[in-house]
């Protein structure tokens, strides 16, 4: 009897864990998968990555600037020009920081935009970003 009651308790718990595992997999179903090693692999040349932000595609190109952890970042949108407003700049900065952090910043460091480096040119944004502790 004791083993039977023990099984009655574990079966519902296992079913709940299985459902949670399946739902966890569904949560990522619509998101773009980017495969990289933990902490990213620092880029020494130039690299371009597609980024899906709020259902819109962007192309982020970054290359190492003056030293390790310092990058020039260009954010463009395939097939359309990006606007030059402050609101557009804030969105593009978020995209740039997230992408540089994901692919280049190591050991839990965050990326940040170098103040005053942002410029809107020919429907794209160009700026500098650095990795460092928060």
Backbone as a printed PyTorch tensor [residue, N CA C, xyz], in Angstrom:
tensor([[[  0.8150,  -1.1940,   0.0000],
         [  0.0000,   0.0000,   0.0000],
         [  0.8640,   1.2660,   0.0000]],

        [[  1.9450,   1.2560,   0.7650],
         [  2.7830,   2.4410,   0.8460],
         [  3.3790,   2.8100,  -0.5040]],

        [[  3.8550,   1.8330,  -1.2650],
         [  4.4450,   2.0900,  -2.5780],
         [  3.3900,   2.5870,  -3.5430]],

        [[  2.1630,   2.0920,  -3.4110],
         [  1.0790,   2.5210,  -4.2900],
         [  0.7460,   3.9960,  -4.0630]],

        [[  0.6610,   4.4190,  -2.8100],
         [  0.4120,   5.8300,  -2.4860],
         [  1.5760,   6.6990,  -2.9460]],

        [[  2.7800,   6.1830,  -2.8020],
         [  3.9790,   6.9000,  -3.2300],
         [  3.9290,   7.1660,  -4.7440]],

        [[  3.5170,   6.1750,  -5.5270],
         [  3.4070,   6.3200,  -6.9860],
         [  2.3060,   7.3090,  -7.3530]],

        [[  1.1840,   7.2990,  -6.5940],
         [  0.0860,   8.2250,  -6.8780],
         [  0.5630,   9.6690,  -6.7490]],

        [[  1.4580,   9.9210,  -5.8070],
         [  1.9820,  11.2670,  -5.6210],
         [  2.9470,  11.6420,  -6.7410]],

        [[  3.8300,  10.7540,  -7.1340],
         [  4.8590,  11.0580,  -8.1180],
         [  4.3220,  11.1770,  -9.5440]],

        [[  3.3160,  10.4160,  -9.9090],
         [  2.7970,  10.4970, -11.2810],
         [  2.2490,  11.8780, -11.6000]],

        [[  1.3960,  12.4950, -10.7540],
         [  0.9440,  13.8540, -11.0820],
         [  2.0950,  14.8550, -11.1070]],

        [[  3.0490,  14.7190, -10.2070],
         [  4.1850,  15.6380, -10.1870],
         [  5.0050,  15.5060, -11.4640]],

        [[  5.2090,  14.2770, -11.9320],
         [  5.9570,  14.0630, -13.1690],
         [  5.2000,  14.6100, -14.3630]],

        [[  3.8680,  14.4800, -14.3570],
         [  3.0600,  15.0080, -15.4560],
         [  3.1620,  16.5280, -15.5050]],

        [[  3.1130,  17.1770, -14.3520],
         [  3.2390,  18.6380, -14.2940],
         [  4.6040,  19.0610, -14.8100]],

        [[  5.6700,  18.3600, -14.4280],
         [  7.0130,  18.7050, -14.8960],
         [  7.1300,  18.5230, -16.4070]],

        [[  6.5020,  17.4810, -16.9490],
         [  6.5530,  17.2560, -18.3930],
         [  5.8360,  18.3650, -19.1370]],

        [[  4.6750,  18.7950, -18.6310],
         [  3.9200,  19.8870, -19.2710],
         [  4.7240,  21.1760, -19.2090]],

        [[  5.3460,  21.4650, -18.0660],
         [  6.1550,  22.6800, -17.9470],
         [  7.3360,  22.6550, -18.9140]],

        [[  7.9490,  21.5030, -19.0790],
         [  9.0740,  21.3890, -20.0160],
         [  8.6140,  21.6540, -21.4470]],

        [[  7.4360,  21.1210, -21.8110],
         [  6.9150,  21.3500, -23.1650],
         [  6.5570,  22.8160, -23.3610]],

        [[  5.9460,  23.4440, -22.3640],
         [  5.5860,  24.8540, -22.4880],
         [  6.8270,  25.7250, -22.5740]],

        [[  7.8550,  25.3520, -21.8420],
         [  9.1150,  26.1030, -21.9210],
         [  9.6820,  26.0770, -23.3260]],

        [[  9.5740,  24.9500, -24.0020],
         [ 10.0420,  24.8450, -25.3840],
         [  9.1950,  25.6740, -26.3230]],

        [[  7.8880,  25.7730, -26.0410],
         [  6.9880,  26.5580, -26.8880],
         [  7.2470,  28.0440, -26.7450]],

        [[  7.7040,  28.4760, -25.5730],
         [  7.9360,  29.9000, -25.3460],
         [  8.9700,  30.4430, -26.3160]],

        [[  9.9130,  29.6180, -26.7470],
         [ 10.9590,  30.0610, -27.6640],
         [ 10.6220,  29.7960, -29.1280]],

        [[  9.4430,  29.2580, -29.4040],
         [  9.1210,  28.8020, -30.7560],
         [  9.2130,  29.9080, -31.7930]],

        [[  8.7890,  31.1360, -31.4810],
         [  8.7900,  32.1950, -32.4750],
         [ 10.0600,  33.0180, -32.4820]],

        [[ 10.9800,  32.7170, -31.5950],
         [ 12.1870,  33.5280, -31.4830],
         [ 13.2800,  32.9920, -32.3930]],

        [[ 14.1060,  33.9070, -32.8580],
         [ 15.2280,  33.5170, -33.6920],
         [ 16.2890,  32.8730, -32.8110]],

        [[ 16.8080,  31.7660, -33.2290],
         [ 17.8510,  31.0780, -32.4730],
         [ 19.2110,  31.5600, -32.9610]],

        [[ 20.0520,  31.9630, -32.0190],
         [ 21.4120,  32.3620, -32.3450],
         [ 22.3200,  31.4380, -31.5660]],

        [[ 23.1390,  30.6820, -32.2550],
         [ 24.0290,  29.7460, -31.5850],
         [ 25.4020,  30.3660, -31.4260]],

        [[ 25.8890,  30.3520, -30.1990],
         [ 27.2110,  30.8600, -29.9060],
         [ 27.7000,  30.1760, -28.6430]],

        [[ 28.9800,  30.2120, -28.3950],
         [ 29.4980,  29.6290, -27.1640],
         [ 29.1980,  30.5860, -26.0180]],

        [[ 29.1370,  30.0940, -24.7710],
         [ 28.8520,  30.9700, -23.6390],
         [ 29.8180,  32.1420, -23.6020]],

        [[ 29.2680,  33.3410, -23.4240],
         [ 30.0990,  34.5300, -23.3750],
         [ 30.4420,  35.0600, -24.7440]],

        [[ 30.0700,  34.3620, -25.7810],
         [ 30.3460,  34.8110, -27.1320],
         [ 31.8080,  34.6220, -27.4900]],

        [[ 32.0940,  34.7660, -28.7360],
         [ 33.4700,  34.7050, -29.2130],
         [ 33.8360,  36.0990, -29.6810]],

        [[ 34.7680,  36.7330, -29.0350],
         [ 35.1160,  38.1090, -29.3600],
         [ 35.5100,  38.2220, -30.8280]],

        [[ 35.0240,  39.2650, -31.4560],
         [ 35.2570,  39.4880, -32.8730],
         [ 36.4650,  40.3880, -33.0520]],

        [[ 37.4100,  39.9720, -33.8810],
         [ 38.5570,  40.8240, -34.1520],
         [ 38.4460,  41.4530, -35.5370]],

        [[ 37.6820,  40.8430, -36.4330],
         [ 37.4620,  41.4060, -37.7610],
         [ 36.0970,  42.0650, -37.8120]],

        [[ 35.3560,  41.7770, -38.8410],
         [ 34.0080,  42.3120, -39.0010],
         [ 33.0250,  41.1480, -39.0040]],

        [[ 31.8660,  41.3730, -38.4210],
         [ 30.8420,  40.3310, -38.3590],
         [ 29.4790,  40.9860, -38.5290]],

        [[ 28.6040,  40.3280, -39.2880],
         [ 27.2400,  40.8170, -39.4880],
         [ 26.2700,  39.7530, -39.0040]],

        [[ 25.2730,  40.1740, -38.2330],
         [ 24.2810,  39.2610, -37.6840],
         [ 22.8750,  39.7800, -37.9690]],

        [[ 21.9670,  38.8870, -38.3490],
         [ 20.5570,  39.2790, -38.4790],
         [ 19.9360,  39.3030, -37.0850]],

        [[ 19.1120,  40.3020, -36.8120],
         [ 18.4630,  40.4310, -35.5110],
         [ 16.9820,  40.7060, -35.7280]],

        [[ 16.1530,  39.9530, -35.0340],
         [ 14.7190,  40.1760, -35.0680],
         [ 14.3480,  40.9100, -33.7920]],

        [[ 13.8360,  42.1420, -33.9190],
         [ 13.4560,  42.9490, -32.7720],
         [ 12.0140,  43.3990, -32.9730]],

        [[ 11.1450,  42.9870, -32.0680],
         [  9.7140,  43.3250, -32.1540],
         [  9.1200,  42.9870, -33.5240]],

        [[  9.5050,  41.8460, -34.0590],
         [  8.9380,  41.3810, -35.3240],
         [  9.5230,  42.0230, -36.5650]],

        [[ 10.5320,  42.8490, -36.4230],
         [ 11.1680,  43.4880, -37.5740],
         [ 12.6200,  43.0400, -37.6590]],

        [[ 13.0810,  42.8550, -38.8760],
         [ 14.4530,  42.3870, -39.0870],
         [ 15.4180,  43.5690, -39.2020]],

        [[ 16.5690,  43.3950, -38.5930],
         [ 17.6600,  44.3590, -38.6530],
         [ 18.9290,  43.5950, -38.9900]],

        [[ 19.9110,  44.3170, -39.4940],
         [ 21.2140,  43.7410, -39.7900],
         [ 22.2350,  44.5380, -38.9790]],

        [[ 22.9370,  43.8630, -38.0900],
         [ 23.9040,  44.5180, -37.2100],
         [ 25.3060,  44.0680, -37.6120]],

        [[ 26.1330,  45.0280, -37.9730],
         [ 27.5180,  44.7580, -38.3380],
         [ 28.4010,  45.4050, -37.2840]],

        [[ 29.3530,  44.6600, -36.7720],
         [ 30.2740,  45.2360, -35.8020],
         [ 31.6900,  44.7870, -36.1200]],

        [[ 32.6150,  45.6830, -35.8440],
         [ 34.0290,  45.3660, -36.0370],
         [ 34.8040,  45.9990, -34.8980]],

        [[ 35.8990,  45.3380, -34.5320],
         [ 36.7000,  45.8380, -33.4260],
         [ 37.3020,  47.1760, -33.7940]],

        [[ 37.2520,  48.0760, -32.8620],
         [ 37.7480,  49.4310, -33.0830],
         [ 39.1710,  49.5370, -32.5430]],

        [[ 39.4150,  50.4050, -31.5850],
         [ 40.7680,  50.7070, -31.1270],
         [ 41.3980,  49.6580, -30.2270]],

        [[ 40.6140,  48.7930, -29.6170],
         [ 41.1950,  47.7840, -28.7400],
         [ 40.1540,  46.7560, -28.3520]],

        [[ 40.5350,  45.7950, -27.5410],
         [ 39.5980,  44.7500, -27.1310],
         [ 38.3720,  45.3490, -26.4350]],

        [[ 37.2100,  44.8500, -26.8000],
         [ 35.9770,  45.3090, -26.1680],
         [ 35.4530,  46.6270, -26.6880]],

        [[ 36.0280,  47.1720, -27.7490],
         [ 35.5810,  48.4520, -28.3250],
         [ 35.2070,  48.1990, -29.7850]],

        [[ 33.9540,  48.4760, -30.1380],
         [ 33.4360,  48.1150, -31.4500],
         [ 32.7360,  49.2780, -32.1380]],

        [[ 32.8890,  49.3300, -33.4540],
         [ 32.0450,  50.2000, -34.2750],
         [ 30.8800,  49.3390, -34.7260]],

        [[ 29.6720,  49.8390, -34.5350],
         [ 28.4620,  49.0710, -34.8130],
         [ 27.6040,  49.8370, -35.8140]],

        [[ 27.1430,  49.1220, -36.8360],
         [ 26.2100,  49.6880, -37.8060],
         [ 24.9310,  48.8680, -37.7470]],

        [[ 23.8010,  49.5720, -37.5980],
         [ 22.5000,  48.9100, -37.5730],
         [ 21.7240,  49.4020, -38.7840]],

        [[ 21.2880,  48.4680, -39.6090],
         [ 20.5100,  48.7720, -40.8120],
         [ 19.2940,  47.8540, -40.8370]],

        [[ 18.3780,  48.1700, -41.7290],
         [ 17.1770,  47.3420, -41.8870],
         [ 17.0590,  46.9570, -43.3560]],

        [[ 17.1270,  45.6640, -43.6540],
         [ 17.0400,  45.2270, -45.0430],
         [ 15.7310,  45.6920, -45.6970]],

        [[ 15.8610,  46.3720, -46.8330],
         [ 14.6890,  46.7860, -47.5910],
         [ 14.0110,  48.0590, -47.1230]],

        [[ 14.5360,  48.6860, -46.0820],
         [ 13.9330,  49.9370, -45.6240],
         [ 14.9920,  50.8030, -44.9420]],

        [[ 14.7210,  52.0970, -44.8810],
         [ 15.6380,  53.0180, -44.2150],
         [ 15.1570,  53.2360, -42.7830]],

        [[ 16.1090,  53.3240, -41.8740],
         [ 15.7780,  53.6150, -40.4870],
         [ 15.6330,  55.1160, -40.2950]],

        [[ 14.7050,  55.4980, -39.4350],
         [ 14.4720,  56.9130, -39.1620],
         [ 15.5810,  57.5140, -38.3210]],

        [[ 15.6040,  58.8350, -38.2710],
         [ 16.6540,  59.5410, -37.5520],
         [ 16.1860,  60.2360, -36.2920]],

        [[ 15.0190,  59.8680, -35.7470],
         [ 14.5040,  60.5320, -34.5480],
         [ 15.1740,  59.9880, -33.2890]],

        [[ 14.9600,  60.6730, -32.1580],
         [ 15.4920,  60.1880, -30.8810],
         [ 14.9010,  58.8250, -30.5280]],

        [[ 13.6220,  58.6160, -30.8370],
         [ 12.9940,  57.3180, -30.5930],
         [ 13.6490,  56.2190, -31.4070]],

        [[ 13.9440,  56.5070, -32.6720],
         [ 14.6480,  55.5370, -33.5200],
         [ 16.0350,  55.2440, -32.9530]],

        [[ 16.7160,  56.2850, -32.5160],
         [ 18.0660,  56.1280, -31.9600],
         [ 18.0320,  55.2160, -30.7280]],

        [[ 17.0600,  55.4130, -29.8410],
         [ 16.9820,  54.5840, -28.6260],
         [ 16.7550,  53.1110, -28.9680]],

        [[ 15.8910,  52.8390, -29.9430],
         [ 15.6330,  51.4520, -30.3510],
         [ 16.9080,  50.8340, -30.9320]],

        [[ 17.5670,  51.5650, -31.7940],
         [ 18.7840,  51.0580, -32.4430],
         [ 19.8910,  50.8470, -31.4160]],

        [[ 19.9950,  51.7200, -30.4270],
         [ 20.9880,  51.5340, -29.3710],
         [ 20.7320,  50.2370, -28.6100]],

        [[ 19.4670,  49.9390, -28.3090],
         [ 19.1290,  48.6900, -27.6160],
         [ 19.5520,  47.4790, -28.4450]],

        [[ 19.2750,  47.5500, -29.7380],
         [ 19.6450,  46.4490, -30.6350],
         [ 21.1680,  46.2890, -30.6710]],

        [[ 21.8890,  47.4000, -30.8000],
         [ 23.3550,  47.3530, -30.8680],
         [ 23.9540,  46.8110, -29.5740]],

        [[ 23.4960,  47.3120, -28.4380],
         [ 24.0280,  46.8810, -27.1420],
         [ 23.7720,  45.3940, -26.9250]],

        [[ 22.5650,  44.9600, -27.2270],
         [ 22.2150,  43.5500, -27.0370],
         [ 23.0750,  42.6430, -27.9130]],

        [[ 23.2620,  43.0210, -29.1610],
         [ 24.0340,  42.1980, -30.0940],
         [ 25.5120,  42.1570, -29.7150]],

        [[ 26.0870,  43.3050, -29.3860],
         [ 27.5030,  43.3390, -28.9870],
         [ 27.6970,  42.5430, -27.7020]],

        [[ 26.7940,  42.7010, -26.7340],
         [ 26.9170,  41.9480, -25.4850],
         [ 26.8630,  40.4410, -25.7570]],

        [[ 25.9160,  40.0260, -26.6020],
         [ 25.7390,  38.5960, -26.8780],
         [ 26.9600,  37.9760, -27.5530]],

        [[ 27.5280,  38.6680, -28.5120],
         [ 28.6020,  38.0760, -29.3040],
         [ 30.0090,  38.4220, -28.8230]],

        [[ 30.1610,  39.4540, -28.0160],
         [ 31.5130,  39.9260, -27.7180],
         [ 31.8730,  40.0950, -26.2550]],

        [[ 30.9330,  40.4300, -25.4130],
         [ 31.2800,  40.7190, -24.0210],
         [ 31.3940,  39.4260, -23.2320]],

        [[ 32.4610,  39.3070, -22.4870],
         [ 32.7450,  38.0800, -21.7390],
         [ 32.5500,  38.2950, -20.2390]],

        [[ 32.4910,  37.1850, -19.5340],
         [ 32.4640,  37.1800, -18.0660],
         [ 31.3520,  38.0380, -17.4790]],

        [[ 30.1910,  38.0520, -18.1110],
         [ 29.0480,  38.7840, -17.5750],
         [ 29.1190,  40.2890, -17.7630]],

        [[ 30.0880,  40.7690, -18.5280],
         [ 30.1670,  42.2060, -18.7710],
         [ 29.0140,  42.6690, -19.6480]],

        [[ 28.6790,  43.9110, -19.5140],
         [ 27.6090,  44.5080, -20.3000],
         [ 28.2150,  45.3690, -21.4010]],

        [[ 27.4400,  45.6240, -22.4150],
         [ 27.8700,  46.5500, -23.4660],
         [ 27.1860,  47.8930, -23.2130]],

        [[ 27.8340,  48.9360, -23.6240],
         [ 27.2310,  50.2700, -23.5360],
         [ 27.6550,  51.0810, -24.7510]],

        [[ 26.8040,  52.0060, -25.1270],
         [ 27.0960,  52.8920, -26.2630],
         [ 28.0240,  54.0000, -25.7850]],

        [[ 29.0310,  54.3140, -26.5660],
         [ 29.9290,  55.4230, -26.2560],
         [ 29.1440,  56.7180, -26.5020]],

        [[ 28.9660,  57.5330, -25.4670],
         [ 28.1790,  58.7710, -25.6250],
         [ 28.7190,  59.6530, -26.7430]],

        [[ 27.8070,  60.1740, -27.5350],
         [ 28.1660,  61.0810, -28.6180],
         [ 28.6360,  60.4010, -29.8900]],

        [[ 28.6960,  59.0740, -29.8920],
         [ 29.2110,  58.3690, -31.0740],
         [ 28.1180,  58.0390, -32.0890]],

        [[ 26.8500,  58.2040, -31.7280],
         [ 25.7530,  57.8020, -32.6010],
         [ 25.5500,  58.8290, -33.7240]],

        [[ 25.4030,  58.2860, -34.9380],
         [ 25.0630,  59.1710, -36.0640],
         [ 24.1550,  58.4180, -37.0300]],

        [[ 23.2020,  59.1410, -37.5670],
         [ 22.2580,  58.5980, -38.5490],
         [ 22.7710,  59.0030, -39.9150]],

        [[ 22.9500,  58.0090, -40.7890],
         [ 23.5400,  58.2830, -42.0950],
         [ 22.9480,  57.3380, -43.1350]],

        [[ 22.3520,  57.8960, -44.1640],
         [ 21.8190,  57.1270, -45.2920],
         [ 20.8650,  56.0110, -44.8550]],

        [[ 20.0000,  56.3110, -43.8820],
         [ 18.9900,  55.3510, -43.4580],
         [ 19.4930,  54.2490, -42.5410]],

        [[ 20.6690,  54.4430, -41.9660],
         [ 21.2130,  53.4660, -41.0140],
         [ 21.8530,  54.2280, -39.8620]],

        [[ 22.1360,  53.5180, -38.7990],
         [ 22.7760,  54.1240, -37.6260],
         [ 24.1660,  53.5300, -37.4390]],

        [[ 25.1280,  54.4140, -37.1190],
         [ 26.4930,  53.9940, -36.8500],
         [ 26.8640,  54.5480, -35.4740]],

        [[ 27.4680,  53.7060, -34.6520],
         [ 27.8430,  54.1130, -33.3040],
         [ 28.9860,  53.2500, -32.8020]],

        [[ 29.4940,  53.5870, -31.6350],
         [ 30.5350,  52.7900, -31.0020],
         [ 29.9750,  52.1790, -29.7210]],

        [[ 30.3840,  50.9650, -29.4280],
         [ 29.9660,  50.2920, -28.2030],
         [ 31.1920,  49.6940, -27.5340]],

        [[ 31.1320,  49.6370, -26.1980],
         [ 32.2320,  49.0510, -25.4390],
         [ 31.6720,  48.0180, -24.4660]],

        [[ 32.4640,  46.9950, -24.2390],
         [ 32.1400,  45.9990, -23.2120],
         [ 32.8230,  46.4510, -21.9170]],

        [[ 32.1530,  46.2130, -20.8190],
         [ 32.7380,  46.5330, -19.5170],
         [ 31.7870,  46.1440, -18.4170]],

        [[ 32.2380,  46.2110, -17.1850],
         [ 31.3540,  45.8770, -16.0830],
         [ 30.3420,  46.9990, -15.8890]],

        [[ 29.1850,  46.6100, -15.3560],
         [ 28.0590,  47.5560, -15.2300],
         [ 28.3300,  48.6770, -14.2900]]])
